[in-house]
Amino acid sequence: METRETINKMLVKFFREIMQLEEKAIITEEFSDISNNDMHIIEAVGLGKGNRMSVIAKKLNITVGSLTTSMNSLVHKGYVARKRSERDRRVVNIYLLDKGIAAYKHHEEFHRQMTDALINTLTPEEVEVWAKTLTTLSDFFHSQSNKKE
């Protein structure tokens, strides 16, 4: 099989497997009321004082309108809350509640384990090659995303 074809098949396989494995690993009994997509929204909200909807939507590369329905559901389920800015009452920040923080940390731990599983089998030089390769791939995805806007 040609190298280009092998790389393509492996990339497609990895993306599919990561999404399937992530869904099984992070949507546990404790977090059975949310989807994998919800978990990524929680990740985009992040820890700390919160973010505006526009910032979260940009991180996820979706519109604020698309985010609103999911965010309403996460508010209703007690993962996130909305709070108006004291400085500018027009600004609404989204932040994680205790349940959301627990989900965030659970998701973060899955990613740590996945990354460690790879790094622990490689030499420092191989880790550098992987990092460079993934950066190049990410840059390609970013450039393709910008073409469609």
DSSP file with accessible surface (Angstrom, degrees, kcal/mol):
  #  RESIDUE AA STRUCTURE BP1 BP2  ACC     N-H-->O    O-->H-N    N-H-->O    O-->H-N    TCO  KAPPA ALPHA  PHI   PSI    X-CA   Y-CA   Z-CA
    1    1 A M              0   0  148      0, 0.0     2,-0.0     0, 0.0     5,-0.0   0.000 360.0 360.0 360.0 140.0    0.0    0.0    0.0
    2    2 A E     >  -     0   0  122      1,-0.1     4,-2.5     4,-0.0     5,-0.2  -0.334 360.0-122.5 -66.6 145.8    1.2    3.5   -0.9
    3    3 A T  H  > S+     0   0  105      1,-0.2     4,-2.8     2,-0.2     5,-0.2   0.904 111.3  52.5 -57.2 -44.7    2.4    5.6    2.1
    4    4 A R  H  > S+     0   0  190      1,-0.2     4,-2.4     2,-0.2    -1,-0.2   0.924 111.1  47.0 -59.5 -43.8    0.0    8.4    1.3
    5    5 A E  H  > S+     0   0   89      2,-0.2     4,-2.7     1,-0.2    -1,-0.2   0.910 111.6  51.2 -65.8 -40.2   -2.9    6.0    1.3
    6    6 A T  H  X S+     0   0   56     -4,-2.5     4,-2.6     2,-0.2    -2,-0.2   0.937 110.9  47.8 -62.3 -46.7   -1.7    4.3    4.5
    7    7 A I  H  X S+     0   0   97     -4,-2.8     4,-2.7     2,-0.2     5,-0.2   0.933 112.4  49.6 -61.3 -45.2   -1.5    7.7    6.3
    8    8 A N  H  X S+     0   0   97     -4,-2.4     4,-2.4    -5,-0.2     5,-0.2   0.945 112.0  47.2 -59.2 -49.0   -4.9    8.7    5.1
    9    9 A K  H  X S+     0   0  106     -4,-2.7     4,-2.5     1,-0.2    -1,-0.2   0.908 113.2  49.0 -61.1 -39.7   -6.5    5.5    6.2
   10   10 A M  H  X S+     0   0   71     -4,-2.6     4,-3.1    -5,-0.2    -1,-0.2   0.900 109.9  51.0 -69.0 -39.9   -4.8    5.7    9.6
   11   11 A L  H  X S+     0   0   53     -4,-2.7     4,-2.6     2,-0.2     5,-0.2   0.945 112.7  45.7 -61.2 -47.5   -5.9    9.4   10.1
   12   12 A V  H  X S+     0   0   62     -4,-2.4     4,-2.2    -5,-0.2     5,-0.2   0.935 114.9  48.2 -61.1 -44.5   -9.5    8.5    9.4
   13   13 A K  H  X S+     0   0   92     -4,-2.5     4,-2.9    -5,-0.2     5,-0.2   0.923 111.6  49.8 -62.8 -45.1   -9.4    5.5   11.6
   14   14 A F  H  X S+     0   0   85     -4,-3.1     4,-3.0     2,-0.2     5,-0.3   0.924 110.2  49.6 -61.3 -45.7   -7.8    7.4   14.5
   15   15 A F  H  X S+     0   0   96     -4,-2.6     4,-2.1    -5,-0.2    -1,-0.2   0.942 114.4  44.7 -60.0 -46.3  -10.3   10.2   14.4
   16   16 A R  H  X S+     0   0  139     -4,-2.2     4,-2.4    -5,-0.2    -2,-0.2   0.939 115.7  46.8 -63.0 -46.3  -13.2    7.7   14.4
   17   17 A E  H  X S+     0   0   86     -4,-2.9     4,-3.1     1,-0.2     5,-0.3   0.889 110.7  51.8 -66.4 -40.0  -11.7    5.6   17.2
   18   18 A I  H  X S+     0   0   64     -4,-3.0     4,-3.0    -5,-0.2     5,-0.3   0.937 111.3  47.5 -62.1 -45.3  -10.8    8.6   19.3
   19   19 A M  H  X S+     0   0   98     -4,-2.1     4,-2.1    -5,-0.3    -2,-0.2   0.928 115.9  44.2 -63.0 -43.1  -14.4    9.9   19.1
   20   20 A Q  H  X S+     0   0  106     -4,-2.4     4,-2.0     2,-0.2    -2,-0.2   0.937 116.9  44.9 -67.4 -45.5  -15.9    6.5   19.9
   21   21 A L  H  X S+     0   0  100     -4,-3.1     4,-2.8     1,-0.2     5,-0.2   0.918 111.9  52.6 -65.5 -42.0  -13.5    5.8   22.7
   22   22 A E  H  X S+     0   0    4     -4,-3.0     4,-2.9    -5,-0.3     5,-0.4   0.931 108.2  51.0 -60.6 -43.5  -13.9    9.2   24.2
   23   23 A E  H  X S+     0   0  106     -4,-2.1     4,-1.6    -5,-0.3    -1,-0.2   0.930 114.0  43.8 -61.4 -42.8  -17.6    8.9   24.2
   24   24 A K  H  < S+     0   0  168     -4,-2.0    -1,-0.2     1,-0.2    -2,-0.2   0.886 118.3  45.0 -68.4 -37.7  -17.4    5.5   26.0
   25   25 A A  H  < S+     0   0   36     -4,-2.8    -2,-0.2    -5,-0.2    -1,-0.2   0.853 121.0  33.3 -78.0 -35.7  -14.7    6.7   28.5
   26   26 A I  H  < S+     0   0    0     -4,-2.9     2,-1.5    -5,-0.2    -3,-0.2   0.747 101.8  72.2 -99.5 -22.0  -16.1   10.1   29.5
   27   27 A I  S  < S+     0   0   38     -4,-1.6    -1,-0.2    -5,-0.4     2,-0.1  -0.649  71.6 157.7 -94.2  82.8  -19.9    9.6   29.4
   28   28 A T    >   -     0   0   48     -2,-1.5     3,-0.6    -3,-0.1    -2,-0.1  -0.287  61.8 -84.4 -93.5-177.2  -20.0    7.5   32.5
   29   29 A E  G >  S+     0   0  182      1,-0.2     3,-1.2     2,-0.2     4,-0.2   0.895 130.3  55.3 -57.0 -39.7  -23.0    6.8   34.8
   30   30 A E  G 3  S+     0   0  130      1,-0.3    -1,-0.2     2,-0.1     3,-0.2   0.843 119.4  31.5 -63.1 -32.9  -22.1   10.0   36.7
   31   31 A F  G X  S+     0   0    2     -3,-0.6     3,-1.4     1,-0.1    -1,-0.3  -0.061  79.9 122.8-116.6  32.9  -22.4   12.0   33.4
   32   32 A S  T <   +     0   0   84     -3,-1.2    -1,-0.1     1,-0.3    -2,-0.1   0.653  64.6  67.9 -71.7 -12.5  -25.0   10.0   31.6
   33   33 A D  T 3  S+     0   0   55     -3,-0.2     2,-0.3    -4,-0.2    -1,-0.3   0.414  97.2  60.1 -89.7   4.0  -27.3   13.0   31.2
   34   34 A I  S <  S-     0   0    9     -3,-1.4     2,-0.2    43,-0.0    -3,-0.0  -0.874  75.4-127.4-127.2 163.4  -24.9   14.8   28.8
   35   35 A S     >  -     0   0   50     -2,-0.3     4,-2.1     1,-0.1     5,-0.1  -0.510  32.6-103.3-100.5 171.8  -23.5   14.0   25.4
   36   36 A N  H  > S+     0   0    9      1,-0.2     4,-1.8     2,-0.2     5,-0.2   0.898 125.5  54.5 -59.7 -38.7  -19.9   13.9   24.1
   37   37 A N  H  > S+     0   0   88      1,-0.2     4,-1.8     2,-0.2    -1,-0.2   0.915 105.9  51.3 -61.8 -43.2  -20.7   17.3   22.5
   38   38 A D  H  > S+     0   0   12      1,-0.2     4,-2.6     2,-0.2    -1,-0.2   0.890 106.3  55.3 -59.8 -40.9  -21.9   18.7   25.8
   39   39 A M  H  X S+     0   0    0     -4,-2.1     4,-2.2     1,-0.2    -1,-0.2   0.890 106.7  50.2 -62.3 -36.7  -18.6   17.5   27.4
   40   40 A H  H  X S+     0   0   36     -4,-1.8     4,-2.1     2,-0.2    -1,-0.2   0.846 108.4  52.5 -71.8 -30.4  -16.7   19.5   24.7
   41   41 A I  H  X S+     0   0    1     -4,-1.8     4,-2.2     2,-0.2    -2,-0.2   0.937 108.5  50.6 -66.3 -43.5  -18.8   22.6   25.5
   42   42 A I  H  X S+     0   0    0     -4,-2.6     4,-2.1     1,-0.2    -2,-0.2   0.920 109.7  51.0 -58.9 -42.6  -17.9   22.2   29.1
   43   43 A E  H  < S+     0   0   79     -4,-2.2    -1,-0.2     1,-0.2    -2,-0.2   0.912 109.5  50.3 -61.1 -41.3  -14.3   22.0   28.1
   44   44 A A  H  < S+     0   0    8     -4,-2.1    -1,-0.2     1,-0.2    -2,-0.2   0.839 106.0  55.0 -69.7 -32.1  -14.6   25.2   26.1
   45   45 A V  H  < S-     0   0    0     -4,-2.2    -1,-0.2    -5,-0.1    -2,-0.2   0.948  97.3-176.5 -62.7 -46.0  -16.2   27.0   29.0
   46   46 A G     <  -     0   0    9     -4,-2.1    50,-0.5    -5,-0.2     2,-0.2   0.045  27.8 -57.1  76.3 173.5  -13.2   26.1   31.0
   47   47 A L  S    S+     0   0   83     -4,-0.1     2,-0.3    48,-0.1     3,-0.2  -0.501  93.3  44.6 -85.6 158.2  -12.3   26.6   34.6
   48   48 A G  S    S-     0   0   63     -2,-0.2    48,-0.3     1,-0.2     3,-0.1  -0.792 110.3 -19.4 114.4-152.5  -12.2   30.1   36.2
   49   49 A K  S    S-     0   0  201     -2,-0.3    -1,-0.2     1,-0.2     2,-0.1   0.538  96.4-110.1 -77.4  -9.3  -14.4   33.1   36.0
   50   50 A G        -     0   0   19     -3,-0.2     2,-0.3    -5,-0.2    45,-0.2  -0.371  23.8-105.4 108.2 173.3  -16.2   32.1   32.9
   51   51 A N  E     -A   94   0A  43     43,-2.2    43,-3.2    -2,-0.1     2,-0.1  -0.964  27.9-104.5-139.0 155.1  -16.5   33.1   29.2
   52   52 A R  E  >  -A   93   0A 117     -2,-0.3     4,-2.1    41,-0.2     3,-0.4  -0.424  37.0-111.2 -74.3 156.8  -18.9   34.9   27.0
   53   53 A M  H  > S+     0   0   29     39,-0.6     4,-3.0     1,-0.2     5,-0.2   0.878 118.0  56.4 -56.1 -41.0  -21.0   32.8   24.6
   54   54 A S  H  > S+     0   0   57      1,-0.2     4,-2.0     2,-0.2    -1,-0.2   0.885 107.4  48.4 -62.9 -36.3  -19.1   34.3   21.6
   55   55 A V  H  > S+     0   0   43     -3,-0.4     4,-2.1     2,-0.2    -1,-0.2   0.929 113.6  46.6 -68.6 -44.0  -15.8   33.2   23.1
   56   56 A I  H  X S+     0   0    0     -4,-2.1     4,-1.7     1,-0.2    -2,-0.2   0.932 112.3  50.3 -64.2 -45.0  -17.0   29.6   23.7
   57   57 A A  H  X>S+     0   0    2     -4,-3.0     5,-2.3     1,-0.2     4,-0.7   0.903 109.4  51.8 -61.1 -40.6  -18.6   29.4   20.2
   58   58 A K  H ><5S+     0   0  174     -4,-2.0     3,-0.8     1,-0.2    -1,-0.2   0.912 106.6  52.9 -64.2 -41.4  -15.4   30.5   18.6
   59   59 A K  H 3<5S+     0   0  121     -4,-2.1    -1,-0.2     1,-0.2    -2,-0.2   0.862 115.5  41.5 -59.0 -36.1  -13.4   27.9   20.5
   60   60 A L  H 3<5S-     0   0   47     -4,-1.7    -1,-0.2    -5,-0.2    -2,-0.2   0.478 109.2-125.3 -90.5  -6.4  -15.8   25.3   19.2
   61   61 A N  T <<5S+     0   0   99     -3,-0.8     2,-0.3    -4,-0.7    -3,-0.2   0.909  72.2 113.8  60.1  44.3  -15.9   26.8   15.7
   62   62 A I  S   <S-     0   0   69     -5,-2.3    -1,-0.2    -6,-0.1    -2,-0.1  -0.867  71.0 -92.5-132.9 171.1  -19.7   27.1   15.8
   63   63 A T     >  -     0   0   88     -2,-0.3     4,-1.7     1,-0.1     5,-0.1  -0.470  30.2-118.6 -82.1 158.4  -22.2   29.9   15.8
   64   64 A V  H  > S+     0   0   63      1,-0.2     4,-2.0     2,-0.2    -1,-0.1   0.892 116.6  56.9 -61.3 -38.3  -23.6   31.4   19.1
   65   65 A G  H  > S+     0   0   53      1,-0.2     4,-0.8     2,-0.2    -1,-0.2   0.907 106.0  48.7 -60.1 -41.4  -27.1   30.3   17.9
   66   66 A S  H  > S+     0   0   73      1,-0.2     4,-0.7     2,-0.2    -1,-0.2   0.859 112.8  49.2 -65.8 -34.3  -25.9   26.7   17.6
   67   67 A L  H  X S+     0   0    0     -4,-1.7     4,-2.8     1,-0.2     5,-0.2   0.822  95.7  73.1 -73.9 -30.8  -24.4   26.9   21.0
   68   68 A T  H  X S+     0   0   48     -4,-2.0     4,-2.8     1,-0.2     5,-0.2   0.881  94.2  49.7 -57.2 -45.9  -27.5   28.4   22.7
   69   69 A T  H  X S+     0   0  106     -4,-0.8     4,-1.8     1,-0.2    -1,-0.2   0.940 114.9  44.0 -61.1 -47.2  -29.6   25.2   22.7
   70   70 A S  H  X S+     0   0   26     -4,-0.7     4,-2.3     1,-0.2    -1,-0.2   0.898 113.2  51.9 -64.6 -39.5  -26.9   23.1   24.1
   71   71 A M  H  X S+     0   0    0     -4,-2.8     4,-2.5     1,-0.2    -2,-0.2   0.911 106.2  53.7 -65.7 -40.3  -26.0   25.7   26.7
   72   72 A N  H  X S+     0   0   75     -4,-2.8     4,-2.5    -5,-0.2    -1,-0.2   0.908 110.0  48.8 -58.6 -41.5  -29.7   26.0   27.8
   73   73 A S  H  X S+     0   0   40     -4,-1.8     4,-2.2     2,-0.2    -2,-0.2   0.914 110.5  49.6 -65.2 -42.8  -29.7   22.3   28.4
   74   74 A L  H  <>S+     0   0    0     -4,-2.3     5,-2.5     2,-0.2     6,-1.1   0.859 111.3  49.9 -66.6 -34.6  -26.4   22.4   30.4
   75   75 A V  H ><5S+     0   0   48     -4,-2.5     3,-1.3     4,-0.2    -2,-0.2   0.950 110.9  49.5 -64.9 -47.9  -27.8   25.2   32.5
   76   76 A H  H 3<5S+     0   0  163     -4,-2.5    -2,-0.2     1,-0.3    -1,-0.2   0.857 110.9  49.9 -59.8 -36.4  -31.0   23.2   33.1
   77   77 A K  T 3<5S-     0   0   62     -4,-2.2    -1,-0.3    -5,-0.1    -2,-0.2   0.501 117.0-112.4 -84.3  -5.4  -29.0   20.1   34.1
   78   78 A G  T < 5S+     0   0   27     -3,-1.3    21,-0.5    -4,-0.4    22,-0.4   0.689  85.3 113.8  86.8  20.2  -26.8   22.1   36.6
   79   79 A Y  S   <S+     0   0    0     -5,-2.5    18,-2.4    20,-0.2    21,-0.4   0.795  81.1  15.8 -89.9 -34.1  -23.5   21.9   34.8
   80   80 A V  E     -B   96   0A   1     -6,-1.1     2,-0.3    16,-0.3    -2,-0.2  -0.899  63.4-155.7-135.5 165.0  -23.1   25.6   34.0
   81   81 A A  E     -B   95   0A  17     14,-2.4    14,-2.3    -2,-0.3     2,-0.4  -0.954  14.7-129.6-139.1 158.1  -24.7   28.9   35.0
   82   82 A R  E     -B   94   0A  97     -2,-0.3     2,-0.4    12,-0.2    12,-0.2  -0.882  24.6-179.9-105.8 142.8  -25.1   32.3   33.4
   83   83 A K  E     -B   93   0A 117     10,-2.4    10,-3.2    -2,-0.4     2,-0.2  -0.978  25.0-126.2-145.3 130.0  -24.1   35.5   35.2
   84   84 A R  E     -B   92   0A 121     -2,-0.4     8,-0.2     8,-0.2     5,-0.1  -0.479  35.0-106.4 -71.7 142.8  -24.3   39.1   34.1
   85   85 A S        -     0   0   26      6,-2.9     6,-0.1     3,-0.6    -1,-0.1  -0.422  15.2-143.1 -67.1 139.8  -21.1   41.2   34.2
   86   86 A E  S    S+     0   0  146      1,-0.2     3,-0.2    -2,-0.1    -1,-0.1   0.824 101.7  47.8 -71.5 -31.6  -21.0   43.7   37.0
   87   87 A R  S    S+     0   0  244      1,-0.3     2,-0.4     2,-0.0    -1,-0.2   0.873 127.6  18.7 -75.5 -42.3  -19.2   46.2   34.7
   88   88 A D    >   -     0   0   51      3,-0.1     3,-2.1     1,-0.1    -3,-0.6  -0.892  64.6-160.5-136.6 104.2  -21.4   45.8   31.6
   89   89 A R  T 3  S+     0   0  141     -2,-0.4    -1,-0.1     1,-0.3    -3,-0.1   0.652  90.0  66.5 -63.3 -15.2  -24.9   44.4   32.2
   90   90 A R  T 3  S+     0   0  203     -6,-0.1     2,-0.4     2,-0.0    -1,-0.3   0.740  86.7  84.4 -74.9 -22.2  -25.2   43.5   28.5
   91   91 A V    <   -     0   0   38     -3,-2.1    -6,-2.9    -6,-0.1     2,-0.5  -0.697  61.7-167.0 -88.0 128.5  -22.4   40.9   28.9
   92   92 A V  E     - B   0  84A  39     -2,-0.4   -39,-0.6    -8,-0.2     2,-0.4  -0.971   5.6-157.1-116.8 124.1  -23.4   37.5   30.1
   93   93 A N  E     -AB  52  83A  45    -10,-3.2   -10,-2.4    -2,-0.5     2,-0.5  -0.803   5.3-146.8-100.0 144.3  -20.6   35.1   31.3
   94   94 A I  E     +AB  51  82A   0    -43,-3.2   -43,-2.2    -2,-0.4     2,-0.3  -0.909  24.7 172.6-106.2 132.7  -21.0   31.3   31.3
   95   95 A Y  E     - B   0  81A  72    -14,-2.3   -14,-2.4    -2,-0.5     2,-0.3  -0.963  32.9-100.1-140.3 159.5  -19.2   29.5   34.1
   96   96 A L  E     - B   0  80A  13    -50,-0.5   -16,-0.3    -2,-0.3     2,-0.1  -0.578  27.2-150.2 -81.5 137.8  -19.0   25.9   35.4
   97   97 A L     >  -     0   0   59    -18,-2.4     4,-2.8    -2,-0.3     3,-0.3  -0.383  44.9 -83.9 -88.4 178.4  -20.9   24.9   38.5
   98   98 A D  H  > S+     0   0  141      1,-0.3     4,-2.4     2,-0.2     5,-0.2   0.893 133.0  50.3 -53.6 -43.3  -19.5   22.1   40.7
   99   99 A K  H  > S+     0   0   85    -21,-0.5     4,-2.0     1,-0.2    -1,-0.3   0.892 112.0  48.2 -63.2 -39.4  -21.1   19.4   38.5
  100  100 A G  H  > S+     0   0    0    -21,-0.4     4,-2.8   -22,-0.4    -2,-0.2   0.871 109.2  52.6 -68.5 -38.1  -19.5   21.0   35.4
  101  101 A I  H  X S+     0   0   52     -4,-2.8     4,-2.7     2,-0.2     5,-0.2   0.923 108.9  50.4 -63.9 -41.7  -16.1   21.2   37.1
  102  102 A A  H  X S+     0   0   36     -4,-2.4     4,-2.2    -5,-0.2    -2,-0.2   0.921 112.2  46.9 -62.0 -43.0  -16.3   17.5   37.9
  103  103 A A  H  X S+     0   0    0     -4,-2.0     4,-2.6     2,-0.2     5,-0.2   0.922 111.4  52.2 -64.6 -42.6  -17.2   16.8   34.3
  104  104 A Y  H  X S+     0   0   44     -4,-2.8     4,-2.8     1,-0.2    -2,-0.2   0.936 111.6  45.6 -58.1 -48.4  -14.4   19.0   33.1
  105  105 A K  H  X S+     0   0  117     -4,-2.7     4,-2.2     2,-0.2    -1,-0.2   0.876 111.3  52.7 -66.0 -37.0  -11.8   17.3   35.3
  106  106 A H  H  X S+     0   0   56     -4,-2.2     4,-1.8    -5,-0.2    -1,-0.2   0.933 112.4  45.0 -62.6 -45.1  -13.1   13.8   34.2
  107  107 A H  H  X S+     0   0    2     -4,-2.6     4,-2.1     1,-0.2    -2,-0.2   0.913 111.5  52.8 -64.9 -44.0  -12.7   14.8   30.6
  108  108 A E  H  X S+     0   0  101     -4,-2.8     4,-2.3     1,-0.2    -1,-0.2   0.891 106.9  53.1 -59.8 -40.2   -9.3   16.3   31.2
  109  109 A E  H  X S+     0   0   72     -4,-2.2     4,-2.6     2,-0.2    -1,-0.2   0.896 105.8  53.3 -64.6 -40.3   -8.2   13.0   32.9
  110  110 A F  H  X S+     0   0   20     -4,-1.8     4,-2.5     1,-0.2    -1,-0.2   0.948 111.0  46.6 -58.7 -46.4   -9.2   11.0   29.9
  111  111 A H  H  X S+     0   0   51     -4,-2.1     4,-2.6     2,-0.2     5,-0.2   0.883 110.6  52.8 -65.7 -36.0   -7.1   13.2   27.6
  112  112 A R  H  X S+     0   0  112     -4,-2.3     4,-3.0     2,-0.2     5,-0.2   0.945 111.0  46.7 -63.6 -45.7   -4.2   13.0   30.0
  113  113 A Q  H  X S+     0   0  105     -4,-2.6     4,-2.2     2,-0.2    -2,-0.2   0.908 112.6  49.7 -62.5 -43.0   -4.3    9.2   30.0
  114  114 A M  H  X S+     0   0   61     -4,-2.5     4,-1.1    -5,-0.2    -1,-0.2   0.935 114.6  44.3 -62.3 -45.0   -4.6    9.1   26.2
  115  115 A T  H  X S+     0   0   67     -4,-2.6     4,-2.8     1,-0.2     3,-0.5   0.925 112.9  50.7 -66.8 -44.6   -1.6   11.5   25.8
  116  116 A D  H  X S+     0   0   48     -4,-3.0     4,-2.8     1,-0.2    -1,-0.2   0.866 102.5  61.3 -61.7 -36.6    0.5    9.6   28.4
  117  117 A A  H  < S+     0   0   66     -4,-2.2    -1,-0.2    -5,-0.2     4,-0.2   0.874 113.2  37.1 -58.9 -35.0   -0.2    6.3   26.6
  118  118 A L  H >< S+     0   0   58     -4,-1.1     3,-1.7    -3,-0.5     4,-0.4   0.952 117.5  48.2 -79.8 -52.2    1.5    7.6   23.5
  119  119 A I  H >< S+     0   0   69     -4,-2.8     3,-1.6     1,-0.3    -2,-0.2   0.870 104.5  60.3 -59.7 -38.2    4.3    9.7   25.2
  120  120 A N  T 3< S+     0   0  126     -4,-2.8    -1,-0.3     1,-0.3    -2,-0.1   0.627 105.0  49.7 -68.5 -11.8    5.3    6.8   27.5
  121  121 A T  T <  S+     0   0  103     -3,-1.7     2,-0.3    -4,-0.2    -1,-0.3   0.433 103.0  75.3-102.9  -0.6    6.1    4.6   24.5
  122  122 A L  S <  S-     0   0   40     -3,-1.6    -4,-0.0    -4,-0.4     0, 0.0  -0.778  76.6-118.9-115.3 155.6    8.2    7.1   22.6
  123  123 A T     >  -     0   0   61     -2,-0.3     4,-2.4     1,-0.1     5,-0.2  -0.435  41.0-103.3 -77.6 162.4   11.7    8.5   22.9
  124  124 A P  H  > S+     0   0   94      0, 0.0     4,-1.9     0, 0.0     5,-0.1   0.885 124.5  52.6 -55.7 -35.8   12.0   12.3   23.4
  125  125 A E  H  > S+     0   0  129      1,-0.2     4,-1.9     2,-0.2     5,-0.1   0.901 108.6  49.0 -66.8 -41.2   13.0   12.6   19.8
  126  126 A E  H  > S+     0   0   89      2,-0.2     4,-2.6     1,-0.2    -1,-0.2   0.878 107.5  55.1 -67.0 -36.5    9.9   10.7   18.7
  127  127 A V  H  X S+     0   0   42     -4,-2.4     4,-2.8     1,-0.2    -1,-0.2   0.921 106.9  51.3 -61.1 -42.4    7.7   12.9   20.9
  128  128 A E  H  X S+     0   0  142     -4,-1.9     4,-2.5     2,-0.2    -1,-0.2   0.908 109.7  49.4 -61.4 -41.5    9.1   16.0   19.1
  129  129 A V  H  X S+     0   0   91     -4,-1.9     4,-2.8     2,-0.2    -2,-0.2   0.931 111.9  48.7 -64.4 -43.8    8.3   14.4   15.7
  130  130 A W  H  X S+     0   0   97     -4,-2.6     4,-2.9     2,-0.2     5,-0.2   0.928 111.4  49.8 -59.7 -46.4    4.7   13.6   16.8
  131  131 A A  H  X S+     0   0   51     -4,-2.8     4,-2.2     1,-0.2    -2,-0.2   0.924 112.7  46.6 -61.1 -42.9    4.3   17.1   18.2
  132  132 A K  H  X S+     0   0  151     -4,-2.5     4,-2.4     2,-0.2    -2,-0.2   0.924 113.3  49.6 -64.9 -42.7    5.5   18.7   14.9
  133  133 A T  H  X S+     0   0   78     -4,-2.8     4,-2.4     1,-0.2    -2,-0.2   0.934 112.4  46.3 -62.8 -46.5    3.3   16.4   12.9
  134  134 A L  H  X S+     0   0   84     -4,-2.9     4,-2.7     2,-0.2    -1,-0.2   0.872 111.1  53.0 -67.2 -34.4    0.2   17.1   14.9
  135  135 A T  H  X S+     0   0   79     -4,-2.2     4,-2.7    -5,-0.2    -1,-0.2   0.927 109.7  48.7 -64.4 -43.7    0.9   20.9   14.8
  136  136 A T  H  X S+     0   0   85     -4,-2.4     4,-2.1     2,-0.2    -2,-0.2   0.923 112.3  48.5 -61.7 -43.1    1.2   20.7   11.0
  137  137 A L  H  X S+     0   0   38     -4,-2.4     4,-2.4     2,-0.2    -2,-0.2   0.927 111.6  49.5 -64.0 -43.3   -2.1   18.7   10.8
  138  138 A S  H  X S+     0   0   69     -4,-2.7     4,-2.6     1,-0.2    -2,-0.2   0.910 109.0  52.3 -62.2 -42.3   -3.8   21.3   13.1
  139  139 A D  H  X S+     0   0  100     -4,-2.7     4,-2.5     2,-0.2    -1,-0.2   0.901 108.8  51.2 -61.4 -39.0   -2.5   24.1   11.0
  140  140 A F  H  X S+     0   0  105     -4,-2.1     4,-2.4     2,-0.2    -2,-0.2   0.946 110.3  48.1 -62.8 -47.1   -3.9   22.4    7.9
  141  141 A F  H  X S+     0   0   91     -4,-2.4     4,-2.5     1,-0.2    -2,-0.2   0.918 111.8  50.5 -60.3 -42.5   -7.3   22.0    9.5
  142  142 A H  H  X S+     0   0  119     -4,-2.6     4,-2.2     1,-0.2    -1,-0.2   0.922 110.1  49.2 -62.0 -43.4   -7.3   25.7   10.6
  143  143 A S  H  X S+     0   0   51     -4,-2.5     4,-1.3     1,-0.2    -1,-0.2   0.890 111.9  48.9 -66.3 -35.8   -6.4   26.8    7.1
  144  144 A Q  H  X S+     0   0   62     -4,-2.4     4,-1.1     2,-0.2    -1,-0.2   0.891 109.7  51.9 -68.8 -38.8   -9.2   24.7    5.6
  145  145 A S  H  X S+     0   0   27     -4,-2.5     4,-0.6     1,-0.2     3,-0.5   0.904 108.3  51.3 -62.7 -41.4  -11.7   26.1    8.2
  146  146 A N  H >< S+     0   0   76     -4,-2.2     3,-0.6     1,-0.2    -1,-0.2   0.808 101.8  61.6 -67.6 -29.1  -10.7   29.7    7.3
  147  147 A K  H 3< S+     0   0  155     -4,-1.3    -1,-0.2     1,-0.2    -2,-0.2   0.840 103.1  50.5 -64.1 -33.6  -11.3   29.0    3.6
  148  148 A K  H 3<        0   0  188     -4,-1.1    -1,-0.2    -3,-0.5    -2,-0.2   0.621 360.0 360.0 -81.8 -13.7  -14.9   28.2    4.2
  149  149 A E    <<        0   0  158     -3,-0.6    -3,-0.1    -4,-0.6    -4,-0.0  -0.139 360.0 360.0 -83.6 360.0  -15.6   31.4    6.2
